[in-house]
Amino acid sequence: MKLSKQFCVVAAAAALLLGAAANAGQQRPFAIPGPKAEINPAAKAQFGCETVPFDLSQGLYCYGPAAIRAAYGVDALQAAHLTGKGQTIVILDAFGSPAALSDLQLFDSVYGLKDPVFIQDTSLNPPPFDPSNADMVSWTGEIALDTQWSHAMAPDAKIVLVAAKSDQDSDLTAALIYALNTYHPAVVSMSFGESEWDLSNPSGLDDVNAWQSAFQQARHQHVTLFVSSADNGVDTAFVAIGPNVSFPASSPLVTSVGGTNLQFGTATNAAPPPSGKYQAEEVWNDGFGAGGGGMSILMSEPDYQSDNVPKSVNQTLHGFRGVPDIAYNAGVVGGVITAWAIPNGPGFFYIFGGTSAGSPQMSGIVADLAQGQGGNLGFINPQLYQLGGSGLLKRLSHDVTIGNNSVTEETTQGPVTITGYSATPGYDLATGWGTPNFGGIQGWMLSDQGGNWNGYSH
């Protein structure tokens, strides 16, 4: 997917706003803010970018909640009154945001959603917000995306934003343990990560072990964990050192969410329901970023993966963990509308992308399913891979088969292209098992094939 020069400028500006790659021991948010979105005076859509051509001749196309819910069959869940009622979603982020609640309320008012029970928990004492601190500002964009879009997928779930003291691994791990002990959620969303290369040293491995211990606690409590897979394709380190993946997405104890570019609308342009329909998806790689995926250098391949992925994938992994497990719309080209007051004050909306978009939305979907099942789904990967390996997942997913996550990085020696992984039928290291399609979920959950997710979470 080629972008014009003006879109490349926007992408470069977003990269500057988000800052460079994280230092060792520091997690980086994966939300990518694109250009501002303008309210559409016509009743056809709330924002002009919701109806523009896919060829980008009129700017970036974008989506509101109705389009995304229809694309992935979440509207079918909500029509069956599965809205996350009685469930708690924890959004784990750093620092917090003074505009988190007002941004969420503005988003709700524009899209006709009722405000959720929302808690921003700052008990871990993050420092006062400093608008001149680029790191803190980047996390407020992440928070806006996470809270609004988890709510869009699970409108009756309680949303709890747990604000870690900082984005250091030790503070975020402590925040996860605090969230598990305090809120006993159905699901936790983590839209951040750091290069495994940065963790492949004694202190980094200590951080990994601390995360793994917290993830084991979540598994014991039957809490589902989603982690975004990163935004720089196969080179998560941003230094052109070769294929690389992000942690904690590479942990075998979490469900890693990769990225796609979604086309929803007519054959030629974006359009909201009822005229808009699911058209196509490919691996996210649009000039603003690309979906993280590949082989871990720190984590062994779990049995649920090695027993169910194609032989060719196992040969590529050489006994190490592969990511992602699933994928979701992540493009800034085809991004999601998000209210974000921090850069310019209240009332502004932006087109957001990044694999950060997938983790909170999948968390909302799991909250819906947990309501329907009457209890937490717990660790879903064994069931996910068993369904995928048996071919039954095809009824609940869009199999993405187009595109790759190769990237070209600028170095002191000039541009270097790092060859990534291509989407293929079935499981692949660019989009995992593909993206959700829950249009037929009700009948499936009631069938013998649907089974009980909890039976695979122990």
Order of alpha helices (4+ residues) and beta strands (2+ residues): alpha-beta-beta-beta-alpha-alpha-beta-alpha-beta-alpha-beta-alpha-beta-beta-alpha-alpha-beta-beta-beta-beta-beta-alpha-alpha-beta-beta-beta-beta-alpha-alpha-beta-beta-beta-beta-alpha
